[in-house]
Amino acid sequence: MSTKPTTTDLEWTELDQRAVDTVRVLAMDAVQKVGNGHPGTAMSLAPAAYLLFQKLMRHDPSDARWAGRDRFVLSPGHTSLTLYIQLYLSGYGLELDDLKAFRTWGSKTPGHPEYGHTVGVETTTGPLGQGIANAVGMAMAARYERGLFDPDAAPGSSPFDHTIWAIVSDGDLEEGVSAEASSLAGHQKLGNIVALYDDNHISIEGDTATALSEDVLKRYEAYGWHVQRIEQSPNGDFDVQALYAALKAAREETERPSLIAARTIIAWPAPNAQNTEASHGSALGDEEVAATKRVLGFDPERHFEVADEVLAHARKVVDRGREAREAWEGELAKWREANPGRAAEFDRISAGKLPEGWEKALPVFPAGKDMATRKASGAVLKELGGVIPELWGGSADLAGSNNTTIDASSSFLPADNPLPEANPYGRTVHFGIREHAMGSTMNGIALHGNTRIYGGTFLVFSDYMRPAVRLAALMGLPVTYVWTHDSIGLGEDGPTHQPVEHMAALRAIPGLNMVRPADANETAIAWREIMRRHGDRPAPHGIALTRQNVPTYEANEDAARGGYVMFEAADPEGRDREPQVVLIATGSEVQLAVAARETLQAEGVPTRVVSMPCLEWFEEQDQAYRDSVLPPSVRARVAVEAGVGLTWYRYVGDAGRVVSLEHFGASADYKVLYREFGLTGEAVVAAARESIDAAAR
C-alpha cells in the first residue's frame, strides 16, 4: 500500500479554499431551500471534487462531448450536488438559479444525475454500484478505442489516452455489482481508471459498522488494484496536498486500476451535524446551516452566496480547458496525417455511421433447413465482425452456448495474460460469470462512445442484469443483449434455467426493445435492424434466441417492422382471403401457429399467421400498417408464446385466446415439455375454434 508523498507541486491559494467553502455553502443552501436531499457528502467531498475539476481532469466546459476528454463518474448519485456545483463553477452552463431549483420540476438539477439531461453529466447514477461499474466499462472502451485507432503508440503518447475518474462511496462498495466490476477491472489491468473512495463510515442506518467490517483496501489489492490511503488533516478536513499527490500518483499508474481511500467526516464542518447519519439524507436545518456558515466565515443571513472573485477564479478552467482541447486537436492532426486510413474510420465511427455496403455481409439462410436461432446469430455476428471493426463483445462465460465469439483468436485481455489469444485490443470480451457487471460495464462502454458493444448470457440470467438494463433504457444506450436459451425449449436443464416470466417482464421496461426471432432469417434481419437503429435511434435491444432447432422460412423484410404477415389466409384454391382467424406468434412458437394454420385451412377456415418478433418495433409503425397486419374487423385471434402471456392480451382482444405458460417448467426433453404443457399446434387449433365462437357471439 502506498503512503502519501510529503510534497507536491499543487498551487493552492486562498481563493481555492474560498471556492471549496463556497461549494459547502451552496450544498447546504440548495438542500435547505427544497427541504430534502443529501447535503453531508457534498460538503465533505467539496475539496476532492474541486481538485478534480480545477487541477487534474482534462476537460473543456465549452465542449462537453470532446472526444479527448477525461471522464468523471459520480457513483454515489445521491450526492448529485457534488457534481452540479462543480459544473456551475466550471462553466458548463448551470447557473445559480439551477442550484436554487434543485430537485424541482423541470430543473436541470434533478435529485440524481441524469445522462442527457444536464450538460457535463457522463452517466445516470443513483442505484449504488452502477456508477463504478460504468467507469470500468468506460476504461475498457477507452482501451479498445485506442486499439482501433492508435494501437502502436507508446503509453501516454496517443490522443486516445485519457483517464476515467470516479468517486465511490461505502454504499457503492457494498453492492455486489461493484465487486464484480472491480474484479474484472483488476483482471484486465485497466490502468486508466482512478477511483476515490469516500470512506466516511456513515450510511442511512448509522455507522457503517452496522454492516461493513472487511478491509476494503486489502480486498482491492486482492483484485489487483493499486491502492493508497490518505488521512485527514489535523482539523478533520481533507489534506488537500496529500489528496492531490495521491490522485496524481494514481493517474501515473498505468498497469493497474487505482483506488484511493480517504477518511472523511460527512457534513464537515457543521458543528452538530458532522459525522451523523442525519446529514446524509436530510436538510441540516436553518440553525445548523447558519452555524456552519459562521464557521466558514460566511454571512448566515445570506443564501447561495458566491463572491464574484471566487466565480471568476473557478471559471478560469474554461480557458485552461480550451487550451487543452486545442493542444489535443493539434496532436490529433498529426495523427491524422500519419494515419489517413484510421482517421477516416475515426470520422465514420464518431458520426455513428456504418461502413458502406455492410449489409451485404449478412447471410441469408435457405428455407426448409432447421437451425437454432442462437446458431444463426453466431453466424451473423461473425460476418458483421468482419466488416464492422467497432463491433465487439462477448459473454458471461457462456460463449459456446451464446455463440457470441466474433474472433476466437483475439481476446480482450492484457498482454501478459497466459492465454495465447490475449490481446489488449482484442475483439472477444470474457466478462466471466459476472452478469451484473457485464450489464453495467456495457453501459459504460456505450456511454464512452466510438464502439458498439454486445454481451451474452442465458435469458433467465437477465434477472442478474436487470438494474443495468433498466438504466440503459432510461439513458437510451445502444447496447445489445444476446439472451439465448429463451424458453422451456432448453429442456433438460429444468426450471431453474427455463425463462417463463422473463419476456413479459423485460417488455415492461420502457425504452427496451425485445426481439424474439422465429427463425434464422428473422435473426439476421433483427441484427441488421439493431445495427441500423444504434446509429440513429439509440436504445438498448435484447435478442432472445433458441437453444433448439426451429424451421427456417423464407426471409421477409417486414420482420424489421416488428410484426408482419408470414402466411396469408387462403381459400381451397390457394387464393388470398380475408382471414377468419389470426394466429400471432413469436420465436420458436411461430412453427406451432404455422402447423395450426395448416389444420384450420384444411377445415375451410381461412387463417393468417402473423410473426411478431418485436412488439416495440411493431408499435412504432403507423396505424394503417398495424391494421393491415391485425385487421380490426377480425376479432378471432390467438397469440402463442412459451411464457407468461401477460403482454398478448392487448393484441387478442375480448374474443381472443392466449396459449401460454403460466407456471414454471420441468426437466425433460423440450418436445416432451411442449407436449405436456399444452404448447402444441393442436392446442392453438382448439384456441382458434374457441375464439371464432366467441367472436361470433
N, C-alpha and C positions, 0 to 999 in steps of 0.2 A: 504494500500500500504506500502510495506516495505521500510525502509530507509537504506542507506549504513552503514555498520559497520565502525568503526573508525580504527580498527587494524586487521591485517591478519597475516597468517604465510607464506606469499609469500616471497621467496628469489628472489630478482630482482637485477641483477648485471649490471655493465657497459657493459658486453658482451651481456647480454639480450637486453639492449637498443640499442646496436650497431646492433644486429641482426634485430631488428624491423626496424631500419632506413635503413638497407640493403634491407629489403623487399620493402620499399618505392622506393628506387633507382632502384631496379630490375623491379618494376612495371612500372615506368616511362620509363626506357630504352627499355623494351620489346615492349611497345606500340609505342614508338618513332621509333624503328627500322622498324616495319612493316608498320607504318604510319596510323594505325587505331586501335581502341579498346577502352577500358574503364579503364583509369588509376586511376581516382579520388577515387573511392570507395576502390580499392585495397590499396591505400595509407592510407586512413583514418582507414581502418579496420585492418591494419597490427598488432597493439598490441593485438587486440582481437583474431585474428586467431593464432598468435604466442602463446598466453596464452593457448588456447585450445590444440594445438598440442604438446606444450612443457611442460605444467604444470598440465593439468586437464584430458585430454582424456586418456582412457585406450586403447592403440593400439600398434601394433608391426609392424613397417615398413618392417621387414623381412618376415612377414606373413600377407599380406594384407587381406586375407579372413578368418583369425582366427575367429572361431565362437563366442568366448567370448569377442570380441572387442566392444567398443563403436562405434556408427555410427556418421558420420558427414555429414550433408546436407547443401550445399551452395545454398539456394533457389534463390537468385539473380545471376543466372548463368552468366550474362554479366560480372561480376567481377571475372571471372574464374581465373585470376592471384592470387586472394586471396588464392585460393586452390592450384594452381600449385606451387607457390613459397614455400608454406609450405611442399608440397610433396617433392620438391627439397631439402629444408633444412633438412627435417626429414629423408631422405634417402630411399624414396620409389622407386627410380630408375630413376626419372627425373634428368637430369643434366643441366648444364648451357647452353649447346648447344640447349637443348629442349626449354628453355626460349627464346633463341635467334631466334628460329624457330616459335615463337608464331603466330598462325592464318595463317600458311602457309601449302601448300600441303604436305601431308604425315607426318606431325608433330604429336607428342604426346600431343601437347598443342593446340587443336582447340579452336575456338572462345568461345564456351560454353562447359562446362564439359560433357563428353560423357562416360556413363557406358560401361564397356567392352573394351574401347579404351585406357584409361590411368589408370595404376595401382593406386589404392587409391581413385578413384572416385566411390562413392557409388550409384549415380543416375545421369541420364541425366537431367540437368536443363537449363533453359533459358526462356521458357514461364512462366511468373511470376505467383506465387501462387501454381504452381505444386509441387515445392520442399518442402514447408512446409506441404502440404498435403501428400506427400510421407513420410515425417518424422512422421506424425501422424500414417500412416499405419505401419511404422516400429515399432513404440511404441506398436501398437495393436498386431502385430505379436510377439513381444518380450514377451508380457503377455500371449498370447496363447501358445507359445513355453514353457514357464515356467509351464503352466498348464499341458502340455503333459508330461514333464519330471521331474518336481520337485515341485509339487503343494503344498506340506506341509511344505516347508522350510520357516523359518522366513524371514520377509522382509530384503533384503540386504545380505542374507546369502547364496544364491544359486549361483552356477556357471552360471546360466542362467539370472542373474540380470545384466543389463548394461544400459547405458544411451544413448539416442538419442539426439545429439546436432545439432542445426540448427542456421544458420544466415539468417535473413529475412530482407527485405527492405520495404520502404514505398510502393513501387510498388506491392510487394507481398501481402501486407495487404489491398491494394485497390482492388485487384482482388477478385471476388465473391467466387472462389473456396476456397480461404484461410479462408473466413468467415465460409463456410460450414464445412471445416475440423477442424477449431478451435473450433467451436461449438460442434462438435462430440467429440473432444478430451476432452473438459471440461466436457461434459456429461459422458464420460467414465472414468473420473478421472485418466487420464494417467500420473501418477507421474514420469514416466521415460523419459519425454521429456523436454528439455531446449532449448528455442529459444531466441537468442539475436537479438533484433530489432535495426537495424541501422537507427536511426532517424535523418537523415542528412538534411531533409527539401528540398531536391533537386530532381527534376525529369527532363525529357528531355525538357519540356516546361518551366522550371524555378522553382521558389519556389513552394513547394507543396501546398501553399495557393491557387494556381490556382484551385485545385480540392479536397483538403482534409482539413477538419476542425474539425472532431469529436475528442473526447478524446479517443485515441486508448486504453490506459490502462484501462479506465473505461469500454470500450467495452469488453476487455478481462476479466476484473473482472466479468462482467455480464455473460460471457461464463463459469465462474468457474475456471479461471486460477489464479495461484499465480503470482502476478506482482510486479516488482521492477523498480525503475528508478535510474540511476546514472548520475551524472552531469560531465561536463568536468573538467579537471584540469585547474588551472589559465592560463596556456599558450595556451589552446584551444585543447590540445591533450586528449586522454583517460586518466582518472585517473586509472592507472593500478591496484593499490591496491584495489580501490573500485570495479572495474570490477571483479577482482579475487574473492573478498569476495561475490559479488552478484552471480557469477556463482557457487561458492561452496554452497551458501545457496539454490540456485535453485536445485542443484543436490541432496541436502539433503531433499528437499520437495518431499515426495513420495506419497502424497494423491492428488495432483493436478499437471497438467502441468504448466510449468513456462515460463513467458515472462519477459525479462529484456530490458527495453528501455534505449538506450544510445544516448544522443545528441552528434552527431559527426559533424565535419566540413569536407566535401568532399574535397579531394586533399590536405589535411593538410600535410606539412606546406608550400606548394608552395606559394610564396609571392603574386602573382597576380591571380593565377588560383583557389586558395582555395575558397570554398563556391560559385562556379559558375556552371551553368548548362553545360558550355562548357567542363569542366573537367570530366563530366560524361561519354561522349562517343567520345572524341576526344583526339588525342595526344596533349601534352602540348606545344610542340614547343621547339626547341633547346635552345632558350634563357631562357625559364622558367624552363626547366629541369636543365640547368647549374646553375641557380639562386637557385633552390631548393637544389641542391647538396651542394652548398656553405653553405646554412642554416644548413644542416645536417652534415657538416664537411667532405664531400667527395670531391674528385678531380673532377671538372667539365669536365676535358678533358678525363677522363676515363669512360668507359662504361661497364656495367654488372660487377661492382667491388664487389668482395666478399673476404673479408680478410680470410686467412687460419684459423686464430684462431676463427673467427665467425662461419665458417662452421663446424669446429671441435667441437665447443661448442654445436651447434644445433644438430649435428649428434649423440651426446651422448644419444639422445632419443631412438636410436636403441637399445642400451644396456638396458635402462630402460624398453623399450617395451618388449624385450626378457625376461627379468626378470619377468615382469608382466604376460606374457603368461605362463612361466614355473610355476609360482605360481598358476595360474588358472588351469593349467593341473594337478597340484597336488591336487587341490580341486576337479577337475573332477574325478580323480582316486578314491578319497574317495567316491564320489557319485556313481561311477560305482560299487564299492564293495558293497555298501549298497542297490543298486537298479539294480540288474543284468538284470531284465526284461525290465525296462525302458532304460537301457543302450543299449540293443540290438535294441530296437526301435529307439533310437537316431542314432545309426550307420546306420541302414537301411534307415531312413528318410534323414540323411545327405548325403547319397550316391545317393539319388534320386530314390531309388527302392521302389516298391510297395510290399505289403505283399504277401507271397506265396499263390497262388490259389485265388487271389482276384477276378478274372474274373468269378468265379463260383457264385458269389453273384448277377451277372447281371441277371435280369429277361428276359424271352422270352415270348412274347405276342402271344396269339392264333390268327391265321389268321381268317379274316372274322368278327371280332368284331371291331366296330368303337370306336375310342378313340382319344381325343385331344393329340397332342404331348407334350403339357405342362404338362398334367397329367402323361403321360408316363415318362417324365423327372423327375417329382417329385418322382415317384415310384423308378426310377433308383437311384436317389440321396439318398433316404432312405436306400436302400440296400448297396450302396457304403459306406455310412456313418458308417454302422455297422462294416465294416472291414478295413476302412482306417481312422484312428483317426486323421491324419494330414489334412484331408479334412474338410473345414469349409467355411461358407459363409452365405449369406442372401440376403436381398432385400432392395430396396429403398421404404419401406413402402407398398410393393405390394406382400408380401409373399403368401397370399392366392390366388392371381392371377397368380403369377410366379411359385408357387409350389416349393419353394426353401428351405423349412424348413426341415432340417435333423432330428432335435430332438426338438419338441415343449416344452419339459420340461427343456431345457437348453439354456438360452440366455446369450450371451456375454455382461455382464453388471456388473458394480461394485457391491460389496456385499451389500451396503446399498441402492441399488435401490429398490423401493417399490414393483416391480413385483415379484411374488412368484418364478418364474423360473430364477431369476437373479443369475448369477454365473460369477465371473471374468474370468473364464476359459471356458465359455460356447461355444457350437457349433454354435448357430444361431446368426448371426450379424444383428442387427437392424440399418441399415445405416440412417434411417429416409428419409425424402423427400429431399435427397441431392445427386442427380445423379452425379453432378460434383465431389463432394468429394468421392463418392463411387468409381468411376473410378480411381481417383488419389491415394486414400489410398490403394486400391487393388494393385496398382503398388508398393507402399512402402512395403506392406506385402510380395509380391513376391520377391522384392529386398532383404528383410531381410533374407529370406530363411527358410527352415525347416517346411514349411506348404504349403498347396495347397488351394488357395482361389477362390471363385466364387461369383458373385453378379448379382442380377436380377432387371430388370425393363421392361417396355414395349419397343418394338423395336423402336417406334417413338421417345422415350426419349433418345435413343443412341446419339441424337444430343447434349444433355447436356454433354455427356461423351466423345465426340469425341476428344478433346485435349489430354485427358489421354489415350484413345485408341491408338491414333497415337504414343504417346510416348512409350506405351507398345510394339507396333510393332517395333519402332525404336530400343528399347533395347532388343527385343526378350524375353519378360517376359511371364512366364507360368501362365497367368490369364485366367479365363473363364467367359464370359458374358452370362447370361441366359436372352435372349431377347424374351419375349413372345408377343402374340397379333401381329403376324408377317405380317398381310395383311389387306385388307378390310374385310377379314373374321371375324374380331372382331365386325363388324356390326353396331349396333345402336349408339355406341359412336361417330360415324361420322368422318369427315375428319381430325379434329384436332388430333385424336388418331390413324388414319389409315396410316401406313407407305406405301409410294409409291416409293419414290426415295431412300430409305434407304439401301436396299440390294446392289444396284448398287454403291452407294456412299461408303459403307463400303468395298465392294470388291475392290474398287480403292485404298485402303490403302495398300502399300507394306508390306508384312510380317504378315498381319492379315488373319487368316483362318476363313471364314464364312461358317457355316454348317446349312443347312435348310433341316432337315429330312422329308421324305414323310410320315412316319407313326411311330408307337410305336417301332417297331423293329429296324428301322433305327436310332431312337433316342437312344436306348440302345447301338447300335454299335458305334454311334457317341461319346457317353460318354466314352466308352471303349477306342476308338482311341485317344480321347483327353487326357485321363489319361496316356496312354502309351507315347504319344508324349511329355507330360510335363516332363517326366523323361529324355528322350534322345534327343529330338529336341524341346527345349523350344520355344514357340511362343504363342501369345495370340489367343484365339478362341472365336468366337461368335456363339452361337447356337440359331437359330431363330425358335420359336415354335408357334404352332397354339392355338388359343382360342377354335375354333370349332372342333368337332369330325371329324376325317378322317378315311377312311378304313385302316385296318391293313392287310398287306400282309405277305407272308412267309419271314422269315429272310434270308438275303443274305449277306454273309461275305464280298463280294466285295464292299459293301457300304463303307467300311473303305478305299477303294481306290478312293473315291470321286465321281465316276461315274461308272455305270455298266448296263448291260442288264437285265432289270427287266422282260420283256416279249419279247420273240423272235418272229420274223416273222414266219408265218406258212402257209402251203397250206391248202386246204379244208379238208384234212385228218388229219391235226394237226401235220404234219411233218415240221421240221425247214426248212426255205427257206431263201435265200438271200433277205434282205428287199428291197422293192421298195421305202419305205419312212421310215425315222427315226424320232420318236417323242421324244423330250428331255424335261424333266420337273423336277421341284424341289418343295419340300414342298407340300402344300395342292393341288397344281395343277397337281401332278402326277396322281391323280384319273381322271382328265379330259383327260389326254393322254391315260390312260387305257380305258376309255369309247370310245374315238375316235378310238382306235385300233380295238375295237370290231366291230364298224361300218365299218371301212375300210376293215377289214378281211372278213366280210360278203359280201362285194362288190368284193372280189377277189383280194384285194390289200395287199400283204404281208407287215406287219407293225411291226416295232420294237419299243418298249418303253424303253428309257434309263432314269433311275433315276439319277439325278446329285445333290446329297446332298451337295457336297463341290467342287467347281471349283478348289480351290487351291490344294487340295489333288489330284484331277484328273490330274492337270498339272504336278505334281511330278512324275507320272507314266511314264514308258518308252514309246517310240513312238509305239512300237508293241502293247502294251496293249491299248493305246488310239485309235489306228487304228482298233483294234478288236471291240471296243465299237462303234466307229463312223467311219465306213469304208469310206475311201476317195472316193471310187467308187460310193457311194450313195450320190448324190448331192441333192436329195429331202429331206429336213429336216424342222422340225418345232420345235421351242422352245416355251414353255409356262410358264409364271410366272405372278402372280398378282402384278406387279410392273413395274417400268420403265425397258424397255428391253435392255438397253444400253450394258450390259455385254454379251448378247447372240449372237450378230451378227457375232462374230468371229467363232462361232460354226455352224451356219447355212449356211454360205457362200452366194455366189451371187444368187443362186436359192432358197435359204431358205426363210422362213417366221417366224416372231416372233408374238405370241399372247401375248400381254402385256397390261399394264395400263399406259397410258401416261398423266394422269391428276389426280387430287385429287378425293377422294372418296365422300361418302354421308352417311347420317344416315338412315339406314334401316336394315332389316334382311339380313344376309350375303347371303342367297340364292337369294334374290331379287337383291342384288348388283352384284353378279356374272352374273346373267341373263341379267340385264340391261346394264352392262358394257361389255358384249360380251365375258366373260370368261366362256365358256361352251365347252362341248365335241363337239357340232355341229360346233362351231367356229374353233376348232382345225381341224376337218374334212375338213372344207372349205379351211383352210390354207394349209392343206396337199395336197389337189387337186391342188391348185394354184402352190405349189412348184413342184409337179410332172410334171405339164405342163411346168413350167419354166425350169426344168432340161432337159426336152425332146427337148427344142428348141436349 
